[in-house]
Amino acid sequence: MQDFIHDKKLYYSPVEFAFSHISGTWKIPILLSLEGGPVRYGDLKSRIPHITDKMLHTQLRELESKRMISRKVFREKPPRVEYALMQRALDAFPTIEALKKYGELLITLEADNIEKSTI
């Protein structure tokens, strides 16, 4: 593949570029939390254990800037905001599912290794 420059960053492979969209501790859990349809901020926060408000806010903005999610503000009192998946995120779900299955396999293999090594 030819080198690709996006937002002043050089990418050496399509995999690297794809991971820039979904990698990190919180992006995939956020995307999975939105899989069923639009979700409000507070509901997202409660669906993702251990995420801080600052990190959720930061990751939502980053996913929005990469056009993975949309943010819709409702002009009412109190203000309401909903987040939803965009097509780029939907296109990532087969890959996310494959990574999830691979992660589950690795966890099982590691758990088996730990159990066998302690016997």
N, C-alpha and C positions, 0 to 999 in steps of 0.2 A: 504494500500500500504506500502511496505517496504521503508524505507528511501533511498534516492538516492543522491549520492555525484557526483557532476560534477564541474570541474574547482575549486576544493577545497571549494565548497559551498554545504551545506546540504539542500536538498529540502524535504519537508514533504508530498507533494502531487503532482500529475501530473499537476493540475491546476496552482500551484505555478511555476512549471518548465515552463509550456507553457507561462505564463505571463512574465517570465523573458526574453522571446524572443520578445514579442510584446508590452509590457507595456511601459508607459511613454507618454509624450505629443506629441512626434514627430515620433515615429516609425511607427505607423499605417498610418499617413498622407504620410509618405515617401513610404510605401508599396503601398498605393492606387495610388500614383503618378506614380508608375512604372507598374501599372496594364496593360497599353496598349502596353507595350514593352520597350525596352532599352531607357534610357533617359540620356542626358548629365547633368553635374553638374549645369550649369547655368539655364537650363530648369527646373530642380528640384527646384532650389532656387526660381524661379519665380512662380512655381505652389503651393508653400507652404508659404502662407502669414505669416509674423511675425517671421519666423525662422532666426536666425543669421547664418553667415558663420561658426562660431566656432561650434555651436550646430549641424548644418547640417553635417559638417565634422565628428564630434564625433559620431553622430548617424549612419552615413553611415559606419564608421569603425566598430562600434559595430554590426550592422546588417551583415556586411561582415564576421566578426569573428564568428558569430553564423550560418553562411552559409545560411542566409536568402536571401542575394543578392550577385551578382557577380559584380566585377569591371574589366572592360576591358580597357586597355591602348592602344591607337593607336599610333604607332611610326611615327608621322608626325609633321610638323611644321605649326602652333603651335600645341602642344600636345593636344590630345583629349581623354577624358575618358567617358565611358558610364557605367551606372549601370543598372542591370537587375534582375528580380526576379529569384530565384532558387526554386526548388520543395518544399522545406520546407515552403517558403512564400506562394506559391500557395495552399498548403495544409491548410494554416491558413485562407484563404479567407472566407470559410463558417462561421468560428467563428467570424471573423472580421465583416462580414455582420450581424450576429446575435447581436453582441455588438452594432453595429451602430443602428439597429432597436430599441434595448432596450434603448439606449441613447436618440434617438428621442422620444420614449414614455415617458421617464423620464422628458425630457425638456417640452413636452406638458403638462404632469401632473403638473409640477412645475409652468409653466406659468398659468395654470388654477387656481392653489391654490393661486398664487399671485394676480390674478385678482379678485377672490372671496373674498380674505381677505381685499381688499381695497374698497369693495363696502359697 
